[in-house]
Amino acid sequence: MINFFRVVSFLEGISYILLLFVAVPIKYLQGDPTYVKMLGMPHGLLFVGYIVLAIMLKYELNWNTKTFGIVCLLSVLPFGTFFVGNYLNKETT
């Protein structure tokens, strides 16, 4: 399940970057909300999936509160989810 979580975290990070740095500027600079609508739903689903998987892994891998908190914090920081795999590797070794 941890490998699936890493894939979801990567995809969530890509969708977040596209939403923040492509779709939102187009919306406000060109007045075209199409890309925000197109990218918003997949990003939202990936974000919810990321959080649900993090909760499941918290119990499966007996994460402490600090590890779980950092994994959740990384989900709201731009580029944060790209570091989840490295962080989890450090925590498990």
N, C-alpha and C positions, 0 to 999 in steps of 0.2 A: 504494500500500500504506500510505502514511503516513496517509491519511484513514481507512482501515479501522482502523488502529491507534488513531487518536483516538476512533473510535466504541467500540471495544472497551475503551479506557481509561475512557471515560465510563461505560459499562455496568458495568464492574468496580467503579468507584467507587460507583455507586448500590447495587450488590449488597452491597458491604462496609459501607456506612453502614446499610443495612437490617438486615444481620446483626448489627452491633455495637450499634446503638441501638434496634432494635425487637425482633428475635428473641431475643437473649441476655437482655435484661431480662425479657421475658415468661417465658423459661425459668426464670430464677432467682427472680423475684418471684411468679410464679403456678404454677411447677412444671410448665409445659407445654412440652416440647421440640419440639412439632410444627413451629413456625416455623423453628427452627434446622435441623431436618432438611429442611424445604421449601426454605430459602434457601441452605443449605450447599453442596449439589451445584452449582447454577448459579454460585455465587460461585467455587467451586473450579475449575470449567471455564473461567470467564472469566479467573481469575488465571493459570492455565496458558497460556491463549491469549495473554494479555498478555505473559507472559515469552517465549513462543516467538516472537511477533511482534517483541518488542524485540531478541531475538537475531538474527532475520532482518534487521531494519532496521540493526542495528549493522554488519553486513557490507555491506548494500546501500548505505547512506549514509556508510560509513566513519566511524562515530562513534568518538571517542577513548574511553579508559577512563573518564574523568570523566563524560562525557555518558551513557554506558551505565550507570554506577553510579548516577547521579542518577535516571535513568528507572526503574531497578530499585528504588531506595530509595523513590521516590514511590509505588510499588505497595503498600508495606506500611504507609504512613502514612494514617490516616483523612483523607479529603479530598485526599490527595496526587495521585491520578490526575486530578483535575480541573484540575491545573496543568501537566500534561504537554504539552498543546498549546501553551500560552504559552511554556513553557520551550524547546520545540523550535523555536518561531518565533524566539526570541532567539538560539538557537545557530546557526540556519541563515542568519541575516542578518548 
